[in-house]
């Protein structure tokens, strides 16, 4: 009977009924209505939007079986919101279901970033591991930058364990560019002389006083001299002051000449 009625309904009405049916937890009726939507080849934006909102609702309620019916019909770009809800609810089963969908597209999703930040702050290792497995490096890096910027050192270190050496070096450069001193200090011991030199020069050019100061104990005289020249050229006076005290007369002379 329901199937006969569904055939007679408009697509918009079916969408409304589908939403209420999913909310009520009627799995069999949801299956039937989804089949009718597929038969009509519904690809309208309202359909995908409504499915995405339904996935968020079932994620909030922890209805994994209903989520299984809906998630494959959902636009992958809408899954991030539901994934964040699953992390906040500490729902491992829901997270296992949703996380693979986020790997379909390459995009720094703010909701996935927020989910990683939340899980790391709560020291929920399992809840970190699942989304990290399917996240691209820019997403993980943004979560680390947010955590370290807010002084969440333990959470920052937890996420850093998920990064390879290439990502770690990239993060170090980004941290120097954004003047995230806490992250620079954490990563400094892992960096080689060349990486530190370029980072010091970048920070000096941007006037990142705190970052420059935090790196000096690991910098050789050549690196400091190069950084001084750039700071003089860019007229970053606070940086010049801190570098000048670590330079010999030759480096100071070269910096003055380069600025002329």
C-alpha positions in Angstrom: 0.0 0.0 0.0 2.8 2.4 1.0 4.6 1.6 -2.3 1.5 2.4 -4.3 1.0 5.7 -2.5 4.7 6.6 -2.9 4.4 6.3 -6.6 1.6 8.8 -6.6 3.4 11.3 -4.5 5.4 14.3 -5.9 9.2 14.1 -5.5 9.1 17.0 -3.0 6.5 15.2 -0.9 8.5 12.0 -0.9 11.5 14.0 0.4 9.5 15.3 3.3 8.1 11.9 4.1 11.6 10.4 3.9 12.9 12.9 6.4 10.1 12.2 9.0 10.4 8.4 8.4 14.1 8.4 9.1 13.6 10.5 12.2 11.0 7.9 13.4 13.5 5.1 12.9 11.4 3.1 10.4 14.2 1.3 8.5 12.0 -0.6 6.1 10.0 2.3 5.0 13.1 4.4 4.5 14.4 1.6 2.2 11.3 1.7 0.2 11.3 5.5 -0.2 15.0 5.6 -1.1 14.2 3.0 -3.8 11.5 5.2 -5.1 13.9 8.2 -5.2 16.4 6.1 -7.2 13.7 5.0 -9.6 12.9 8.6 -10.3 16.7 9.3 -10.7 16.5 12.2 -8.3 19.7 14.2 -8.4 18.3 17.6 -7.4 20.2 19.6 -4.9 17.3 19.6 -2.4 17.4 15.8 -2.4 21.2 15.6 -1.5 20.8 18.4 1.0 17.9 16.6 2.7 19.8 13.3 2.8 22.8 15.2 4.3 20.6 16.7 7.0 19.0 13.3 7.8 22.5 11.7 8.2 23.3 14.5 10.7 20.1 13.7 12.6 20.7 9.9 12.8 24.4 10.6 13.8 23.1 12.7 16.7 20.8 9.8 17.7 23.4 7.2 17.2 21.2 5.1 14.8 24.0 3.3 12.9 21.7 1.1 11.0 19.7 4.0 9.6 22.9 5.8 8.8 24.0 2.8 6.7 20.9 3.2 4.6 21.4 7.0 4.1 25.1 7.6 4.0 25.7 6.1 0.5 23.1 8.5 -0.9 24.7 11.5 0.8 27.0 13.9 -1.0 30.5 13.2 0.4 31.1 16.9 1.0 28.2 16.9 3.5 29.6 14.1 5.6 32.0 16.2 7.6 29.2 17.7 9.8 27.9 14.2 10.7 31.5 13.0 11.4 32.0 15.8 13.9 28.8 14.9 15.6 30.0 11.2 15.9 33.2 12.3 17.5 31.5 14.6 20.0 29.2 11.7 20.9 32.2 9.3 21.1 30.4 6.9 18.7 33.1 4.7 17.3 30.7 2.6 15.2 29.2 5.7 13.5 32.7 7.1 12.9 33.8 3.8 11.2 30.8 4.2 8.9 31.2 7.9 8.1 35.0 8.4 7.9 35.6 6.4 4.6 33.2 8.8 2.9 35.4 11.7 3.6 38.2 10.2 1.5 36.2 10.5 -1.7 37.2 14.1 -2.1 40.3 16.1 -1.4 39.3 19.1 0.6 40.2 20.8 3.9 36.9 20.3 5.6 36.4 22.6 8.6 34.1 20.1 10.3 36.7 17.3 10.0 39.3 19.7 11.4 37.0 20.5 14.3 36.4 16.7 14.9 40.2 16.1 15.0 40.7 19.0 17.4 37.9 17.8 19.7 39.1 14.2 19.8 42.8 15.2 20.4 41.8 17.5 23.2 39.9 14.7 24.9 42.9 12.4 24.4 40.6 10.0 22.5 43.2 8.1 20.6 40.8 5.8 18.8 38.6 8.7 17.8 41.7 10.4 16.4 43.0 7.4 14.5 39.8 6.7 12.5 39.3 10.1 10.8 43.1 10.6 10.4 43.2 7.4 8.3 40.9 9.0 5.7 42.0 12.6 6.0 44.4 14.4 3.7 47.5 16.1 5.2 46.2 19.7 4.9 43.3 18.8 7.1 45.5 17.2 9.8 48.0 20.0 9.6 45.2 22.6 10.1 44.0 20.8 13.2 47.6 20.7 14.6 48.0 24.5 13.9 44.8 25.2 15.7 45.7 23.1 18.7 49.2 24.5 19.0 48.0 28.1 18.5 45.7 27.6 21.5 48.4 26.1 23.7 47.0 22.6 23.6 50.5 21.0 23.7 49.5 17.4 24.7 46.8 17.3 22.0 49.2 18.8 19.4 51.8 16.0 20.1 49.1 13.4 19.8 48.2 14.5 16.3 51.9 15.0 15.4 52.4 11.3 15.9 50.2 10.7 12.8 52.5 12.8 10.5 55.4 11.6 8.4 58.7 13.5 8.1 57.6 15.4 5.0 54.4 16.6 6.6 56.4 17.5 9.8 58.8 19.7 7.8 55.9 21.3 6.0 54.2 22.0 9.3 57.4 23.6 10.7 57.5 26.0 7.7 53.8 26.9 8.2 54.3 27.4 11.9 57.1 29.8 11.3 55.1 31.7 8.7 52.1 32.0 11.0 54.3 32.7 14.1 53.0 29.7 16.0 55.8 29.7 18.6 54.5 26.6 20.5 54.6 24.4 17.4 58.0 25.7 16.3 59.5 24.8 19.7 58.0 21.3 19.5 59.3 20.6 16.0 62.6 22.4 16.2 64.7 19.4 17.5 63.6 17.3 14.5 64.7 19.8 11.8 68.0 19.9 10.0 70.2 22.9 9.6 69.0 23.8 6.2 65.3 23.6 7.2 66.0 25.8 10.3 67.9 28.3 8.2 65.1 28.8 5.7 62.5 28.9 8.5 64.5 31.6 10.3 64.9 33.7 7.2 61.1 33.4 6.5 60.2 34.4 10.1 62.7 37.3 10.0 61.2 38.6 6.7 57.7 38.5 8.2 58.7 40.1 11.5 57.8 37.0 13.6 59.8 38.1 16.6 58.7 35.3 18.9 59.4 32.6 16.4 62.8 34.1 15.5 63.8 34.2 19.2 62.7 30.6 19.9 64.9 29.3 17.1 68.1 31.1 17.8 69.7 28.5 20.1 69.6 26.0 17.2 70.9 28.3 14.5 74.5 28.6 13.3 76.2 31.9 12.6 75.6 31.7 8.8 71.8 31.3 9.3 71.7 34.2 11.7 73.7 36.4 9.3 71.4 35.6 6.4 68.3 36.3 8.6 69.8 39.6 9.7 70.2 40.8 6.1 66.6 40.0 5.3 65.3 41.6 8.5 67.3 44.8 7.7 65.9 44.9 4.1 62.3 44.4 5.3 62.9 47.0 8.1 61.7 44.6 10.8 63.4 46.5 13.6 62.4 44.2 16.5 63.9 41.2 14.7 67.0 43.2 13.8 67.6 43.9 17.4 67.4 40.3 18.6 69.6 39.0 15.7 72.2 41.8 15.9 73.3 40.6 19.3 74.1 37.2 17.9 76.1 38.4 14.9 79.7 39.2 14.4 80.9 42.5 12.9 81.3 41.0 9.4 77.6 39.9 9.3 76.4 43.3 10.6 78.5 45.0 7.9 77.1 42.7 5.2 73.5 43.4 6.4 74.1 47.2 6.2 75.6 46.9 2.7 72.7 44.8 1.5 70.2 47.5 2.7 72.0 50.3 0.9 
